[in-house]
Amino acid sequence: MSYFIKPQNYTPILDLQQTELGIQKIKDFFQANLSAELRLRRVTAPLFVLRGTGLNDDLNGVERAVNFPIKDMEDARAEVVHSLAKWKRVTLADYNIENGYGIYTDMNAIRADEELGNLHSLYVDQWDWERVMEAKERNIDFLKSIVNKIYAAFLRTEYLVSESFPEIRPCLPPEIVFIHSEELCQLYPTLTPKEREFEITKKHKAVFIIGIGGELSDGQKHDGRAPDYDDWTTPGEDGLPGLNGDIVLWNPVLEMPFEVSSMGIRVDKTALQEQLRLSGKEDRLELYFHKRLMNDTLPLSIGGGIGQSRLCMFFLRKAHIGEIQASIWPEEIKAECEKENIVLI
């Protein structure tokens, strides 16, 4: 079901031509900084993978992948990727990427089951990245160090935008705040996970929420995660489970939390088996990706995705993702946008 978040007294700061220039500046500058911060090499990625290999990202486990038959392969079915979470780890192995280095790529996807609105489109574009790590680095301190490097790239990009377009003033705090989803649960016990996210992000403006995917003490999950890439069961800080999380910024235009990245330390063999058991997905151990992980032919890694259109939307102070990317929208959304001075591309 589509939705529309009405911004208060919205007037775009940049016109269409300035917006296109801003998008180019942000994408060129940010990916160069991300590459330098994390020592990532750019690689070419697929738009689709074969069904049944276990390579596609299952997201929350309910989204349907767009798929089609391949005539020259006896109608074997290919799936448009949801993201490249598992494909990247295989690529690290196949490219023999050494410890402390990694890869990044432009990931383009179609998510037909998205609820369309200000933040979600049928078309998804993000920088997918993955980096080789050692067993001794599978801890919260290492996760935080990587998050801080990514956030430093955000700060530099925000400065570039403000220098290029002086009407856009910086709003990010100098540091990002870390908090575990269970700590949020204890801090706001009467609120839903999304309401907790609202309160903590409104207060701190930039937050990394740790431990997403597992059940909290109230029996809920902060959010869903597939069982076979992020590690959401291994004990981390203060014994709380999870070596993953989300980067969430406070959006000053929509006045709400704004997730720009999902990332984490990836499962090792122990975490994979445990998370598949908890999810009732142990049959996946027979798939190509999972067999490679269990056979020790994939490196330990950390990785994630950073929304390209989301980041541009944030830095250019846009109220709708359709101001950044071309997509298809329901008539009611187009009508609402027109009323609110939102010019869709």
N, C-alpha and C positions, 0 to 999 in steps of 0.2 A: 504494500500500500504506500503510495507516494505521500510526501509531507512537504510542508513549507514553513521555514522559520523566518518570521518577519523581522527585519532589522529596524532599528529605531532611526527615523529621519535620515535614511540612507541616500547619499549622493556619491557616485563613484569619484574617487580622487583622480584617476587616470582615464583618458578616453581610450577607444579601441586601439589606435596606433601606439600610444604610449604603453598600453597593457601588453601588446605583443612584444614591444621592445623590452619591457620589464621581465616578461617570461623568459626571453632569450638570455638576458643578463643573469638572472637567478640560476637558470639551469646550467649555463656554462661555468659560472663562478662556483656554485655549490659543489658540483660533481668533481671539479678540480681540487677543491679543498678537502672533500671527503676522501678522495683518492690519496692525497698527501698525508692527511691525519692518520689514516688506518693502513697505509701502504697497500693500496688495492690497484690491481691492473684491470683495465676494461676488457671484457670478453663479449662475444656475440651469443645471444640467447634465443631459444626457440619460442615461437608463438603457441605451439601445440606439441603434445607428447602422446605416445601411444597409451591407450587405456590398458589397465591391468599390470602396469610396471611398478606402481606405487610411487611414481615420480611426481605426480600432481599434488598440489597442496589441497588438503581437505577442509581448510578453514575451520568452521564450526561443525562440520560433518553433515550439514543438511543442504548446503548449496549445490545445485546441479551444475555440472560443467557443460558448456557448449561443446557439442561433439558432432563428428561427421564421418562417413565411410570413405575409405581410400580405395579408389577403383583398382589401381595397379597392385594392391596388396590384398586382394581377395576380400575387399570390403572390411578389412580390419579397421577399427574405429580409433580416431584420434580425438583428443580432448584439448580444447583451448585451455591454457594454464590459468589457474587461479592466482598463483604466485609461483616463484621458483625456489621455494625454501629447500626442497630436497634435491632438485636438479643441481643447485650450486655446490652442494657437498660432494656429489659425484664428480662434478667438474674440477673441484680442488684436487681430487685424487687423480683424475685422468690427465690433468695438466701438470702433475707433480709440483704443486705449489708448496714452497717451504714454510716452515713455522714462522709466524710473525708477519706473514704476507697473505694477501687474499685477492679476491676478484670482485668486480661490480659490473652491473649491466643495466641497460634500459629494459624494464619489464613492462610489456603491454598485455592487457588481458581484457576479456569480456566477462562480466559477472551478471548473468541474465536474471538472477534472483535478488538483486539489490533492491532495497526500498529507495526509490529515487527522491532526491531532495537537494537541499543546499550543500550537503556534504558527500552525497553518494551519487554516482553515475553508473551507467552500464559499462562505461569505458574506464579502465583502471591503468594508471601509469605510475610506476615507482622505480626508484633506484633499488634494486635488489643487490645485496652485498653479502659476502661470506669470507671469513678469515680463519686460517689454520692456527690452532692453539695447542698448548701442552696440557697434560693431565693436571699438573700442579696449578694451572691457571683456572681450573673449573671452580671458581669461588665468586662471592659477591664483590669483593674488592676489584677483581679484574673486570667484571661486568660494569661496575661503576666507572672504572677508568675509561672504558670504551664509550660509555654514554657521555662522559665529560668531553671527550674528543669530538664526538658528533655535535654536542651542544656548542662547542667552541666554533665549529663551522657554521652553525646557525647564527651566532652572534656576528661573525664577520660578514655573512651574507646580508643580515639586517642592516649593518653599517653601509655596505655597498648600495643597497636600495635607497637608504636615506640620503646618501651623497648624490645619487643619480636623480632622485625625485625628492627634493627638500620638503615637499608637502607631507611626505610620509615620515613621521617621527618614530624613532625606536621605542619599543615597549617591553622588550624582554629583560628580565632581571639578569644581573651578572653571573649568577650561578643557578643551576637546576637543583631542586629538592628531591631527595630520595625517600620513599615511604613504601612499606610492604602493604599489600592488599588486606592482610589480616590486621595490621595496625589501623588501617582505615576502618575496618569492620568494628574494632574495639572503640575507635574514636567517635564513630557515628553509628551506634548500634541500631537505631530506629530508622535509618535511611536505607534506600536501595543502593546497590553498587554504583549506578549512574548518578544518583544524588550525592553519594560520598565523593565521587570524582568531581562533581560540580563544586562542592564546598572547598575541597583541598586545592583545586586548581585556581579558583577565584582568589583564594588567600595568598598563594605563592607564585602564581602566574606561569611557572614552568615546573613540571613535576614528572618524575619517573616512578611509575607504580610497579613494584616488584611482585612476582609470584602470581601470574595470571594463568588460569587453566584448571587448578585444583580446587577442591571444596574448601570453604572457609568454616570457621567455628559455628556459623549460623546455618550451615547446610547449603549455602548458595556458592556459586562461583562468581568471582568478580567479572569474568567474561570467559567465553569458551576458547579453547586452543586444541588443535589437532594433537594426537598423542605421539606423533613420530618425528617431530623436529625440535621445538623448544622443550627444554627440561623444566617442567613445573612440579617435580616431586622431590628432587635432591635437596636436602636441608641446606639452607644458606645462612643468612644473617640471623643471629639469635635462635638458630634452630628452626626457623620458619621455612617452609618448603618453597622451592622455586628459584631458578637461576635465569629468569627471563622477565620481561616487562614491556610497558608502553611509555613512550614519551608523549606527554599531553601538555599543550600550551593553552593559555587563556586567550580566546579570540575576542579582541576588543570591539569588533564590528557586530558580531552576533551575541556577544556577552555570554559565552558558554565555553566549556572545555572543548578542546580541538586536538584529537589524536593525530600525530604526524608520523609516528613510527611504532612498529611492533618489532621486537627483537629479542635475542637471548642467546645464552650458551645452549648448544644443541645437545640432544640426548646422547649418552654413551650406551653401551649394551645393557647395563643394569637398568638405567632409567627407561630405555625403550621397552624392555620387557614388562616393567612395572606399569608404565602408562598404557600400554596395550591391554594389560590385564584389567586395569581399572576402567578402561573404556569398552571392554568386551570386544576388542579388535585383534585378538591374538592370531587370527588367521592371516593377518598381514605379514607375519613372519615368513610366509612362503613367497612374497613378492620380491622382485629384483632388488629394489633399494634396500629393503630390510635384510635380505640375505647378505648383501655386501657389507652392511654395517655389522651384522653379527659375525661375519667372517674376517673382520678386522682389515677390510680393504678400503675403508673410508677414514679420513683423518678426523680427529676431534676438531670441533670448529665452533665459532660464534658468528652470528649473522642476523640479518633482518631486512626489512623493507622500509623505505622512506618515500612517502607520497610526493610525487613531483607536482601534480596539480594542487594538492593540499598545501604544499609549502609555498607555491606561487600565490595561491589564494590568501594565505596568511600574510606574507610579506607585502603584497600589493593592496591589502586591506579590502578584499572583495567579499561580498555577502553570499555569493553562490558559486559553486564549482563550475557551473556553466559559463561563467565570465572568463574562465581560464582555458577550458577545453571544449571542443565541438562534440556534441552527443545528441541523443534523441530524448525529448521530454514530453510528458503528458500535457495536453492542452491546458489543464487547470494550473499547472506549474508555470507555463509560459504566460498565462494571463496574470497570475500573482506577481511574477517578476516584472511585467510591464507596468503594473500599478505602483511598484516600489522602486522604480528607476534602475532596475537591474537589467543590463543589456547582455543577453546571452549570445555567445559566439555561434 
